[in-house]
Amino acid sequence: MSALKQMWKRFEALPGYARLVIFLLVVTVVPYFLSTLIQPHRYAQVSGCLDTVDRTYTNTCDRPINLGVCWSGTRGACGQTATLAAGQSRLIDTFEGERFATSETGAWVLVKCEVPFRPAMVSSSSSNVRLERGCMQP
């Protein structure tokens, strides 16, 4: 008898609630781990890690991050990115001389990603038309 058939017989011998718990774990946990292996850039966005004082951004994490300034309506990689080491600061006006609008206008957005992923405006996981902050593969 094959190993798969033996496993199936053991599974059928379990009580109903145990089978339900195993089924729910497989349905919820396995896709997450597969997704992190197949699409690691979807999980590379960094939350927090920036301290802001007068448009000077400081990396407060203990690892380097890629910081990008993106135009909110443009799909793809941010035109201006910089890698900030732990504790390093960067004045946003120094991004290739590009004028930086305040976040209240909604025109410019900051995107932070783990190194080596690139900051970008990507399609939402629920809608191909809606853009959101995200990361692209290097």
N, CA, C and O of each residue as an XYZ file, in Angstrom:
552
protein
N       0.850     -1.171      0.000
C       0.000      0.000      0.000
C       0.902      1.242      0.000
O       1.911      1.294      0.703
N       0.529      2.200     -0.773
C       1.361      3.399     -0.885
C       1.260      4.252      0.381
O       0.321      4.133      1.168
N       2.252      5.103      0.542
C       2.302      5.976      1.724
C       1.126      6.948      1.734
O       0.603      7.288      2.795
N       0.712      7.393      0.543
C      -0.407      8.328      0.460
C      -1.706      7.674      0.928
O      -2.501      8.299      1.628
N      -1.919      6.425      0.543
C      -3.128      5.715      0.985
C      -3.116      5.508      2.499
O      -4.152      5.625      3.154
N      -1.944      5.201      3.050
C      -1.847      5.023      4.499
C      -2.144      6.335      5.229
O      -2.828      6.351      6.252
N      -1.620      7.426      4.687
C      -1.903      8.723      5.293
C      -3.391      9.036      5.239
O      -3.955      9.563      6.198
N      -4.025      8.711      4.119
C      -5.455      8.989      3.970
C      -6.271      8.165      4.968
O      -7.241      8.666      5.537
N      -5.886      6.916      5.180
C      -6.604      6.072      6.145
C      -6.456      6.623      7.567
O      -7.410      6.608      8.345
N      -5.257      7.108      7.902
C      -5.061      7.712      9.222
C      -5.910      8.976      9.364
O      -6.479      9.237     10.424
N      -5.985      9.749      8.291
C      -6.786     10.970      8.310
C      -8.257     10.641      8.516
O      -8.936     11.310      9.296
N      -8.759      9.620      7.828
C     -10.164      9.223      7.975
C     -10.464      8.689      9.367
O     -11.604      8.761      9.825
N      -9.459      8.155     10.042
C      -9.668      7.606     11.383
C      -9.766      8.699     12.450
O     -10.208      8.430     13.567
N      -9.366      9.907     12.124
C      -9.435     11.008     13.086
C     -10.883     11.426     13.325
O     -11.730     11.253     12.448
N     -11.175     11.977     14.510
C     -12.529     12.496     14.753
C     -12.825     13.684     13.836
O     -11.909     14.305     13.296
N     -14.087     13.987     13.670
C     -14.513     15.038     12.747
C     -13.922     16.405     13.038
O     -13.513     17.112     12.117
N     -13.872     16.790     14.320
C     -13.341     18.114     14.645
C     -11.846     18.207     14.312
O     -11.377     19.263     13.888
N     -11.104     17.126     14.498
C      -9.667     17.136     14.182
C      -9.456     17.274     12.679
O      -8.557     17.988     12.236
N     -10.286     16.589     11.897
C     -10.183     16.724     10.439
C     -10.501     18.148     10.002
O      -9.856     18.683      9.101
N     -11.498     18.765     10.642
C     -11.853     20.144     10.312
C     -10.705     21.102     10.643
O     -10.394     21.994      9.854
N     -10.082     20.921     11.796
C      -8.955     21.776     12.190
C      -7.793     21.612     11.216
O      -7.195     22.601     10.793
N      -7.472     20.386     10.862
C      -6.382     20.138      9.905
C      -6.720     20.754      8.557
O      -5.864     21.374      7.927
N      -7.947     20.590      8.112
C      -8.361     21.166      6.830
C      -8.225     22.689      6.843
O      -7.692     23.272      5.899
N      -8.705     23.334      7.909
C      -8.614     24.794      7.997
C      -7.165     25.269      8.045
O      -6.830     26.287      7.439
N      -6.313     24.553      8.747
C      -4.895     24.915      8.776
C      -4.265     24.812      7.389
O      -3.521     25.697      6.966
N      -4.569     23.736      6.698
C      -4.001     23.546      5.355
C      -4.512     24.622      4.407
O      -3.741     25.153      3.608
N      -5.788     24.949      4.483
C      -6.372     25.935      3.564
C      -5.853     27.344      3.843
O      -5.741     28.140      2.911
N      -5.535     27.676      5.085
C      -5.098     29.039      5.396
C      -3.585     29.203      5.447
O      -3.076     30.235      5.011
N      -2.863     28.242      5.953
C      -1.423     28.397      6.166
C      -0.606     28.056      4.925
O       0.336     28.777      4.596
N      -0.937     27.000      4.247
C      -0.151     26.573      3.081
C      -0.125     27.638      1.983
O       0.956     27.911      1.461
N      -1.237     28.251      1.603
C      -1.159     29.294      0.571
C      -0.273     30.473      0.971
O       0.416     31.039      0.122
N      -0.282     30.848      2.242
C       0.569     31.951      2.694
C       2.047     31.615      2.477
O       2.793     32.427      1.929
N       2.467     30.437      2.898
C       3.871     30.064      2.746
C       4.251     29.886      1.283
O       5.363     30.238      0.888
N       3.349     29.346      0.479
C       3.629     29.247     -0.957
C       3.779     30.631     -1.572
O       4.659     30.850     -2.406
N       2.936     31.555     -1.171
C       3.002     32.913     -1.704
C       4.299     33.607     -1.304
O       4.878     34.329     -2.116
N       4.768     33.408     -0.079
C       6.029     34.026      0.332
C       7.211     33.445     -0.425
O       8.220     34.126     -0.604
N       7.108     32.212     -0.869
C       8.185     31.616     -1.666
C       8.122     32.056     -3.119
O       9.156     32.317     -3.735
N       6.914     32.141     -3.673
C       6.753     32.457     -5.093
C       6.803     33.960     -5.344
O       7.372     34.391     -6.346
N       6.224     34.763     -4.463
C       6.170     36.221     -4.636
C       6.731     36.932     -3.402
O       5.969     37.564     -2.671
N       8.030     36.847     -3.152
C       8.577     37.470     -1.939
C       8.471     38.988     -1.944
O       8.441     39.605     -0.879
N       8.415     39.600     -3.118
C       8.317     41.059     -3.191
C       7.000     41.579     -2.632
O       6.924     42.737     -2.219
N       5.959     40.747     -2.610
C       4.672     41.164     -2.041
C       4.758     41.365     -0.525
O       3.918     42.049      0.060
N       5.764     40.773      0.103
C       5.910     40.848      1.558
C       7.145     41.652      1.967
O       7.563     41.585      3.122
N       7.734     42.408      1.041
C       8.985     43.126      1.305
C       8.771     44.560      1.765
O       9.741     45.246      2.086
N       7.538     45.028      1.808
C       7.301     46.413      2.219
C       7.573     46.550      3.718
O       7.185     45.694      4.513
N       8.240     47.631      4.086
C       8.635     47.879      5.472
C       7.651     48.859      6.095
O       7.352     49.901      5.511
N       7.152     48.528      7.274
C       6.290     49.479      7.980
C       7.099     50.091      9.116
O       7.924     49.422      9.738
N       6.856     51.343      9.372
C       7.651     52.040     10.379
C       9.030     52.354      9.816
O       9.155     52.660      8.630
N      10.041     52.287     10.623
C      11.453     52.428     10.237
C      11.871     53.822      9.814
O      13.054     54.017      9.534
N      10.986     54.804      9.749
C      11.398     56.145      9.340
C      11.024     57.157     10.405
O       9.909     57.162     10.928
N      11.984     58.013     10.712
C      11.743     59.152     11.580
C      11.862     60.393     10.707
O      12.838     60.535      9.971
N      10.887     61.293     10.776
C      10.842     62.445      9.880
C      10.985     63.745     10.661
O      10.277     63.981     11.640
N      11.919     64.588     10.207
C      12.080     65.935     10.751
C      12.358     66.854      9.575
O      13.424     66.771      8.965
N      11.409     67.735      9.246
C      11.563     68.707      8.152
C      12.064     68.060      6.860
O      13.080     68.485      6.310
N      11.381     67.070      6.387
C      11.691     66.365      5.142
C      13.033     65.644      5.156
O      13.534     65.255      4.101
N      13.620     65.462      6.330
C      14.804     64.624      6.471
C      14.335     63.303      7.052
O      13.730     63.264      8.123
N      14.612     62.238      6.351
C      14.132     60.915      6.741
C      15.300     60.091      7.266
O      16.333     59.976      6.608
N      15.129     59.517      8.456
C      16.168     58.718      9.098
C      15.674     57.290      9.245
O      14.556     57.056      9.705
N      16.507     56.338      8.854
C      16.186     54.929      9.001
C      16.380     54.539     10.460
O      17.502     54.567     10.963
N      15.307     54.179     11.138
C      15.374     53.795     12.547
C      15.422     52.290     12.747
O      15.474     51.822     13.884
N      15.406     51.527     11.670
C      15.495     50.067     11.778
C      16.954     49.642     11.910
O      17.868     50.438     11.693
N      17.157     48.388     12.267
C      18.512     47.864     12.391
C      19.003     47.206     11.105
O      20.029     46.527     11.114
N      18.295     47.397     10.019
C      18.687     46.840      8.719
C      18.513     47.920      7.651
O      17.734     48.853      7.844
N      19.226     47.808      6.529
C      19.070     48.811      5.468
C      17.706     48.691      4.787
O      17.130     47.606      4.708
N      17.204     49.821      4.297
C      15.942     49.836      3.556
C      16.128     50.654      2.284
O      17.010     51.509      2.209
N      15.300     50.388      1.295
C      15.240     51.206      0.090
C      14.061     52.148      0.239
O      12.934     51.715      0.479
N      14.327     53.434      0.096
C      13.302     54.465      0.209
C      13.072     55.049     -1.169
O      14.024     55.435     -1.848
N      11.831     55.117     -1.584
C      11.515     55.659     -2.895
C      10.442     56.719     -2.819
O       9.546     56.651     -1.977
N      10.533     57.710     -3.707
C       9.507     58.738     -3.840
C       8.791     58.454     -5.148
O       9.387     58.544     -6.222
N       7.512     58.112     -5.060
C       6.733     57.736     -6.244
C       5.620     58.748     -6.493
O       5.078     59.329     -5.553
N       5.291     58.948     -7.733
C       4.117     59.712     -8.108
C       2.943     58.756     -7.992
O       2.986     57.661     -8.553
N       1.894     59.148     -7.275
C       0.830     58.210     -6.921
C       0.080     57.631     -8.114
O      -0.498     56.552     -7.992
N       0.065     58.306     -9.263
C      -0.687     57.799    -10.400
C       0.137     57.054    -11.427
O      -0.383     56.701    -12.485
N       1.411     56.801    -11.149
C       2.285     56.162    -12.121
C       2.580     54.733    -11.716
O       3.019     54.474    -10.596
N       2.341     53.814    -12.621
C       2.599     52.403    -12.370
C       4.087     52.117    -12.567
O       4.719     52.675    -13.464
N       4.631     51.261    -11.740
C       6.014     50.827    -11.914
C       6.940     51.362    -10.839
O       6.513     51.949     -9.844
N       8.233     51.135    -11.079
C       9.255     51.488    -10.096
C       9.315     52.994     -9.885
O       9.068     53.776    -10.804
N       9.643     53.382     -8.675
C       9.804     54.802     -8.350
C      11.007     55.344     -9.107
O      12.032     54.674     -9.232
N      10.869     56.550     -9.602
C      11.962     57.150    -10.342
C      13.147     57.499     -9.468
O      14.283     57.515     -9.942
N      12.904     57.776     -8.212
C      13.964     58.195     -7.306
C      13.982     57.272     -6.096
O      13.016     57.204     -5.336
N      15.081     56.570     -5.929
C      15.228     55.685     -4.781
C      16.590     55.899     -4.140
O      17.534     56.345     -4.791
N      16.675     55.582     -2.886
C      17.939     55.644     -2.156
C      17.951     54.522     -1.136
O      16.920     54.195     -0.547
N      19.110     53.937     -0.930
C      19.273     52.925      0.100
C      19.788     53.606      1.358
O      20.833     54.257      1.346
N      19.040     53.446      2.440
C      19.424     54.035      3.722
C      19.908     52.929      4.651
O      19.164     51.999      4.963
N      21.151     53.035      5.087
C      21.673     52.095      6.073
C      21.033     52.404      7.423
O      20.391     53.441      7.587
N      21.205     51.517      8.375
C      20.642     51.731      9.710
C      21.197     53.021     10.299
O      22.413     53.194     10.382
N      20.314     53.926     10.706
C      20.706     55.193     11.297
C      21.045     56.291     10.303
O      21.289     57.427     10.710
N      21.065     55.986      9.023
C      21.412     56.983      8.010
C      20.221     57.889      7.718
O      19.071     57.455      7.785
N      20.506     59.162      7.391
C      19.464     60.144      7.072
C      19.602     60.602      5.636
O      20.673     60.518      5.035
N      18.493     61.088      5.100
C      18.492     61.618      3.733
C      17.473     62.740      3.663
O      16.328     62.576      4.083
N      17.890     63.874      3.133
C      16.982     64.989      2.906
C      16.228     64.702      1.621
O      16.843     64.417      0.593
N      14.917     64.772      1.664
C      14.114     64.381      0.510
C      14.348     65.296     -0.685
O      14.170     64.859     -1.822
N      14.741     66.548     -0.469
C      14.998     67.457     -1.587
C      16.201     67.033     -2.417
O      16.362     67.501     -3.545
N      17.046     66.162     -1.890
C      18.243     65.755     -2.618
C      17.983     64.627     -3.604
O      18.909     64.175     -4.277
N      16.751     64.167     -3.701
C      16.428     63.126     -4.673
C      16.485     63.716     -6.070
O      15.455     64.096     -6.628
N      17.679     63.796     -6.640
C      17.903     64.248     -8.014
C      17.230     65.584     -8.298
O      16.776     65.818     -9.418
N      17.157     66.463     -7.303
C      16.605     67.794     -7.506
C      15.109     67.830     -7.742
O      14.569     68.884     -8.079
N      14.432     66.724     -7.578
C      12.979     66.671     -7.814
C      12.257     67.428     -6.708
O      12.567     67.253     -5.530
N      11.316     68.249     -7.075
C      10.546     69.006     -6.090
C       9.598     68.056     -5.371
O       8.913     67.255     -6.009
N       9.558     68.141     -4.074
C       8.736     67.243     -3.271
C       7.509     67.983     -2.767
O       7.625     69.002     -2.087
N       6.339     67.470     -3.101
C       5.080     68.059     -2.623
C       4.716     67.424     -1.287
O       5.114     66.293     -1.009
N       3.979     68.130     -0.476
C       3.579     67.582      0.814
C       2.610     66.432      0.611
O       1.945     66.339     -0.421
N       2.537     65.560      1.604
C       1.693     64.377      1.482
C       0.210     64.721      1.456
O      -0.600     63.891      1.044
N      -0.169     65.931      1.889
C      -1.586     66.311      1.864
C      -2.114     66.416      0.429
O      -3.309     66.231      0.197
N      -1.243     66.707     -0.521
C      -1.697     66.834     -1.905
C      -2.011     65.477     -2.514
O      -2.786     65.387     -3.466
N      -1.424     64.437     -1.979
C      -1.659     63.110     -2.512
C      -0.894     62.830     -3.781
O      -1.099     61.785     -4.399
N      -0.018     63.726     -4.193
C       0.713     63.550     -5.442
C       1.935     62.652     -5.272
O       2.182     61.779     -6.105
N       2.690     62.853     -4.216
C       3.894     62.069     -3.978
C       3.673     61.123     -2.808
O       3.025     61.488     -1.827
N       4.197     59.933     -2.903
C       4.110     58.980     -1.800
C       5.491     58.388     -1.541
O       6.285     58.199     -2.462
N       5.757     58.106     -0.293
C       6.995     57.438      0.092
C       6.735     55.948      0.186
O       5.739     55.519      0.769
N       7.627     55.161     -0.386
C       7.507     53.708     -0.349
C       8.807     53.158      0.227
O       9.896     53.531     -0.209
N       8.684     52.267      1.213
C       9.858     51.685      1.859
C       9.851     50.180      1.649
O       8.843     49.512      1.882
N      10.999     49.650      1.203
C      11.114     48.214      0.955
C      12.393     47.673      1.571
O      13.359     48.404      1.792
N      12.375     46.374      1.841
C      13.593     45.708      2.277
C      14.568     45.655      1.107
O      14.158     45.570     -0.050
N      15.854     45.706      1.417
C      16.877     45.540      0.387
C      16.868     44.065      0.018
O      16.849     43.249      0.940
N      16.880     43.653     -1.220
C      17.206     44.319     -2.478
C      15.981     44.742     -3.289
O      16.133     45.139     -4.444
N      14.773     44.672     -2.724
C      13.570     44.987     -3.485
C      13.457     46.485     -3.739
O      13.900     47.296     -2.926
N      12.853     46.851     -4.885
C      12.745     48.251     -5.299
C      11.363     48.802     -4.971
O      10.359     48.129     -5.208
N      11.298     50.025     -4.425
C      10.001     50.659     -4.177
C       9.271     50.924     -5.494
O       9.894     51.274     -6.496
N       7.944     50.754     -5.484
C       7.163     50.920     -6.709
C       5.700     51.146     -6.369
O       5.259     50.922     -5.242
N       4.959     51.598     -7.378
C       3.504     51.624     -7.308
C       3.041     50.400     -8.094
O       3.283     50.307     -9.298
N       2.382     49.469     -7.426
C       1.994     48.205     -8.038
C       0.478     48.051     -8.012
O      -0.220     48.751     -7.278
N      -0.015     47.129     -8.819
C      -1.449     46.836     -8.831
C      -1.857     46.228     -7.501
O      -1.115     45.448     -6.904
N      -3.030     46.590     -7.053
C      -3.570     46.031     -5.826
C      -3.838     44.544     -6.025
O      -4.097     44.100     -7.144
N      -3.777     43.780     -4.945
C      -4.061     42.350     -5.059
C      -5.531     42.093     -5.366
O      -5.878     41.013     -5.843
N      -6.406     43.074     -5.100
C      -7.828     42.888     -5.364
C      -8.299     43.553     -6.649
O      -9.382     43.237     -7.142
N      -7.498     44.477     -7.206
C      -7.906     45.174     -8.419
C      -6.674     45.520     -9.243
O      -5.718     46.102     -8.730
N      -6.701     45.167    -10.500
C      -5.573     45.441    -11.384
C      -5.474     46.923    -11.720
O      -4.407     47.390    -12.118
N      -6.556     47.667    -11.568
C      -6.584     49.082    -11.919
C      -6.074     49.953    -10.771
O      -5.372     50.937    -11.003
N      -6.420     49.600     -9.555
C      -6.042     50.403     -8.387
C      -4.564     50.206     -8.056
O      -4.087     49.076     -7.955
N      -3.848     51.312     -7.888
C      -2.425     51.250     -7.550
C      -2.227     51.465     -6.055
O      -2.951     52.233     -5.422
N      -1.235     50.774     -5.504
C      -0.900     50.936     -4.095
C       0.610     50.846     -3.928
O       1.328     50.395     -4.821
N       1.069     51.282     -2.769
C       2.498     51.178     -2.478
C       2.888     49.714     -2.438
O       2.143     48.873     -1.936
N       4.061     49.419     -2.972
C       4.524     48.048     -2.963
C       5.985     47.964     -3.345
O       6.684     48.976     -3.413
N       6.434     46.765     -3.590
C       7.830     46.524     -3.934
C       7.901     45.651     -5.175
O       7.020     44.831     -5.432
N       8.969     45.846     -5.939
C       9.221     45.042     -7.135
C      10.503     44.253     -6.928
O      11.355     44.616     -6.116
N      10.620     43.173     -7.675
C      11.854     42.406     -7.605
C      12.992     43.206     -8.221
O      12.769     43.998     -9.137
N      14.215     43.006     -7.724
C      15.356     43.773     -8.260
C      15.654     43.439     -9.709
O      16.581     44.001    -10.294
